[in-house]
Amino acid sequence: MRREKSRTVAEVLQEYIKEDNLESGLLCARIFEAWDLVLLDMTASYYKPEEISGLTLNKFFRDGVLSCKISSSVLRSQLFFQLESIRNRINTMLQEEHVLKITIY
């Protein structure tokens, strides 16, 4: 048997992701991870790292809008004034402009 075209592992993975329509799910996972990292960075001075995961009760991403349910009303009001900064930091981490708006409730 003779190889006609060799491909890298990255090319094979990209093809697999596209064929099985996994792109949107992977993007959501990356966005949620970026949210958690930004939240950890912003609240590290007054929350313990193990408490950070319990601050966001629910996360949802659709059509460029990241919606997050925050457990603490105090934190929610603090984050509300920093939404644009958070959005910029998340998009910087993703290296692309995916998050157009963030809503917190």
C-alpha positions in Angstrom: 0.0 0.0 0.0 1.2 3.4 -0.9 0.2 6.6 0.8 -1.2 9.2 -1.5 -1.6 12.1 0.9 -0.3 12.3 4.5 -2.0 14.6 7.0 -1.0 15.9 10.3 -2.9 14.9 13.5 -4.2 18.5 13.7 -5.7 18.3 10.2 -7.4 15.0 11.0 -8.8 16.4 14.3 -10.1 19.5 12.6 -11.8 17.3 9.9 -13.3 15.1 12.6 -14.6 18.1 14.6 -16.3 19.6 11.5 -17.8 16.3 10.3 -19.4 15.5 13.7 -20.5 19.2 14.3 -18.6 19.5 17.5 -17.4 23.1 16.8 -20.2 24.9 18.7 -19.8 22.6 21.8 -16.1 23.1 21.9 -16.5 26.8 21.5 -19.0 26.9 24.5 -16.5 24.9 26.6 -13.7 27.3 25.8 -15.9 30.3 26.6 -17.1 28.9 29.9 -13.5 28.0 30.8 -12.4 31.6 30.0 -15.3 33.0 32.1 -14.1 30.8 35.1 -10.5 32.0 34.7 -11.5 35.7 34.5 -13.8 35.3 37.5 -11.1 33.6 39.4 -8.7 36.4 38.6 -11.1 39.1 39.5 -12.3 37.6 42.8 -9.1 36.0 44.0 -8.6 38.6 46.7 -11.8 37.9 48.6 -12.8 34.3 47.6 -10.9 31.1 48.0 -10.2 29.2 44.7 -12.4 26.3 45.7 -15.3 28.7 46.3 -15.1 30.2 42.8 -16.8 27.3 41.0 -19.9 27.8 43.2 -20.3 31.5 42.3 -21.6 30.8 38.8 -24.7 28.7 39.1 -25.5 28.4 35.4 -23.8 29.5 32.1 -25.4 29.6 28.7 -24.0 30.8 25.3 -26.0 31.4 22.2 -25.7 33.9 19.2 -22.7 35.7 20.8 -24.4 36.3 24.2 -23.0 34.7 27.3 -25.5 34.5 30.1 -24.4 33.7 33.6 -26.4 33.2 36.8 -24.4 34.5 39.8 -25.1 33.2 43.3 -24.1 36.3 45.1 -26.0 39.6 44.7 -22.9 41.5 45.9 -20.7 39.9 43.3 -23.4 40.3 40.6 -23.5 44.1 41.2 -19.7 44.3 41.2 -19.5 42.3 37.9 -22.2 44.4 36.3 -20.0 47.4 36.2 -17.1 45.4 34.7 -19.0 43.5 31.9 -17.2 45.2 29.0 -13.8 44.5 30.6 -14.8 40.9 31.2 -16.0 40.5 27.6 -12.7 41.9 26.3 -10.6 39.6 28.5 -12.6 36.6 27.4 -12.3 37.4 23.7 -8.6 38.1 24.2 -8.2 34.6 25.8 -10.1 33.1 22.8 -8.0 35.1 20.3 -11.2 35.9 18.5 -14.4 38.0 18.9 -16.9 35.4 19.9 -18.6 37.0 22.9 -20.5 40.0 21.8 -22.5 40.6 25.0 -22.6 39.3 28.6 -25.7 39.2 30.7 -25.7 38.3 34.4 -28.7 37.5 36.5 
